[in-house]
Amino acid sequence: MSLKYRLLVILGLIGASFWALFPRTVVERVKRNGEFVYDTVRRVPLKRGLDLQGGMYLALEVDESKGVVPDKSKAIDNALKVVRNRIDEFGVSEPVVQKAGNDRIIVELPGIDDPRRAEDVVQKSAFLEFQITDKTQALEKSLPRLDALLKDKKLVVAVSTGSAATTDTSSRAGLQSLFTADTSKKADSSKTDSAKAAAATVGGPGAFSRLVQQGQMPGEYYVAQSDVATMNQYLALPEVAAALPPGKVLRWSSDTASLGNRIYRALYVLDAKPIITGEFLTDAKPNTSPTEGNLVEFTMNNEGARRFRTETSRHIQDYMAIVLDQRVMGRPPVIQSSIGARGQITMGGKDLQAAQDLALVLRAGSLPVPLKVIDVRVIGASLGQDSIHKGITAGVIAIALVVIIMLGYYRFSGALAVAGLALYILYTLAALAGFSAVLTLPGLAGFVLSIGIAVDANVLIFERIREELVHGKTIRTAIDEGFRHAMSAIVDSNVSTALTAAVLYQYGTGPVRGFAVTLLAGIAASMVTSIFVVRTFYMLWLNRSGEAQTTLSI
Amino acid sequence: MLRILHDTNYDFIRWWKVMAGITIAFIVLGLGSLAIKAPNYSIEFTGGTLMQLEFVKPPDVAEIRSTLDQAGIQGAEIQQFGTNREFTVRAQNPGAVAAQANGAESISVRIEQVLTQKFGANSFKVIRTEAVGPRVGSELRRGAIIAILLSFLITLIYLSIRFEWRFATAAVIATSHDVFTTIAFLKLTHLEISLTVVAGLLTVLGYSLNDTIIIFDRVRENLRKGRKETLYETLNRSINETLPRSVLTHATAFAATLALLIFAGEVIRPFAWVMAFGIVTGTFSSIYVAAPVLLWIERKWPRKTGARQASSTATPTSRTQRSPATATR
């Protein structure tokens, strides 16, 4: 290839690199005055990973703790659509929602400021059921059996000693904070409850019946907040589950109520078969009512409305529990007359944000299978910014050190290598932008490291040229031979490193993948600059100075 | 021109027994201590919760610890991270059903709550949270092992094609030596083994392999010249001839590593340490593992072609060496 074409190729590559790195206008979801809108923004097309820009990463899997899911892959496909709908409405710029492997959903939310809320929106099953509360006193009838059962199994001694001994209450409060969020309220209530526990029960001193007392409507029972954990332990026993009234289910209320100075959580006994589920829901809107606080209004489609009307007309004067994800929302209202297409869910004491989120997940549809979070990473935006800053500092220092070493040792030829290094950096960044690779923190570190390793090819070539010069070759021949002899070592070492990087890419996740991509881009750029670009520089130098040149600074 | 270590003629390989002793002692020490105490895996591998907190003013670590203990988050590791205002809190996920039902995040939520109660709102900021389920951790561990083994296999195949199986085997054995020394190094320095560190380990493998290939490339070339010398002498000559290149490349690579070590911050530091050690072990193994192993293989399974036989009686054959890719074996 003649010198002219070589120069053209190099200039072309530089041009292409600048074009690839030039800030361009793209349409993106951005936040404007707190609202998410699609807008055009100008930015350098280098995508930063979550660890560099801050944000949230979630990995979700099918939760099989409540039943086996036969076709997980299909279930995940369906869940993926729902999650994507929810995230789209949630309002994040450039979210990623994708399936990973056969049974996993990956969600990436850059720049999120409330990770807990985001996690909730993604994970909430949003399975809505309308169930009639039990009017047959079914639980009371089962209480003797339940008590006897617990006594027989001697389980009562093992789990409920805490409720009798006051000394244990503090440790039990600690245990309960596993289940509930507010620790402050419980601490007070647990002191008083154990003393009163025996007096306030419905059915005598049995272990089970001691925990429950009759509520104000059919099928409603109160359990002291401090006993909720114990109750859950009882209910988890298979023997207890078998002894519960058939055709009925027990559901906790979503919030607590205080009676006197004690805090209770309501436990409802409901008809197991819901009169209708949320599948017929067409719309849900958050609203605030002066009497009931925050609520979500929903609308059903025609078929749902028809069924709802028929079912509710059969249950006039009954109480209907609105059950969301197995929690009873608010107090079950009494059915005055048949209800049609519209209804509402009261949010209890929760804020408008909660109502908005609930409306959002109801609109986006319920998850076909429950999902559990198996991996969460939240990186603050400041940490990402800090990482970039430090990475760039390290990069600049690395470049400075390498330049000093190369110039100090190889002089003029070192300067050619440094020019090559400048192009190496440009080409690598352009390659990353061109393949829309994601720049992560390990990737940035790998890039800095590669600056030190990229000159290796130059070093190999220069040492070869020196050897040829020592053997008495002319400068032109020495350069030619030097490049030729160094070639096999450069190719073999770079290809084997590239193969390792490819393996890393295949088996790595997230940040490590970013690292592998940076490595691959670096290897390609390093081979181009050391073999092709620096060679061209030499040819240019030889041409300019002609055959008269007798010394080469190397 | 400035020249260092030019035209040297050290008998490097003579010391291989001493060097083998040293490196085996190091590996035994490192891996032996693995039996006593598990290495410091990051939560990516163990599963658990990690929070990085930035306090407004330096807090009392003992106070943080007792607050967490009281809240039932027992055995949390609290470590200073960079400045004395930044800390990481690391808690294992309890195996209880509660954690399952409430998701992996719940522990971080609780940590934030109890610390807010103790130190007051706005006294600290959570700048990073990671919560990993146990399954993800075991998957990653398997992935890392597969990645290393697969990269060996691919290297073996590639070098067998480009050189021949003896060289390929020696290079892979030298590289696996580096895996062991690096693991020993990680164990002895108690550095945290994260995904980034595993990536660093793989970079070290690539770097070491690079170094071995450069020397073997010279051996290949010198063998082709058909000098009247033993393979032992050829190896020594090749190492000496590539010595200036080795020094220069290691210097620039080390300079970049040093920049990372000092300036790139706490998250990258373990990676930089691995790389710094890797430059040392990679250089060492290219000379004192790859070369002796190659000699040993040659003795066991000598090559048929006279020209490249490791005996001094080999007859020099004149052949043109245009492209190394057409090397016959």
Interface residues (C-beta under 8 A of the other chain):
Chain A: A59 E61 S65 P115 R116 E119 Q123 G174 L175 S177 L178 F179 A181 T183 S184 A236 K372 V373 I374 D375 V376 R377 V378 I379 G380 S382 L383 D386 S387 K390 G391 T393 A394 G395 I397 A398 L401 V402 I405 M406 G408 Y409 R411 L441 P442 L444 A445 G446 V448 L449 S450 I451 G452 I453 V455 D456 V459 L460 E463 R466 E467 H485 S488 A489 D492 S493 V495 S496 T497 L499 T500 A501 V503 L504 Q506 Y507 G508 T509 G510 P511 V512 F515 A516 L519 S553 I554
Chain B: M1 L2 R3 Q52 Q70 A71 G72 A96 V97 A98 A99 Q100 A101 N102 G103 A104 E105 S106 S108 V109 R110 Q113 V114 Q117 K125 V126 I127 R128 T129 E130 A131 V132 G133 R135 V136 L140 G143 A144 I146 A147 L150 S151 I154 T155 Y158 L159 R162 L195 T196 V198 A199 L202 T203 L205 G206 Y207 L209 N210 I213 I214 D217 R218 R220 E221 E241 T242 P244 R245 L248 T249 A251 T252 A253 F254 A255 A256 T257 L258 A259 L260 I262 F263 A264 G265 V267 I268 F271 A272 M275 S323 P324 A325
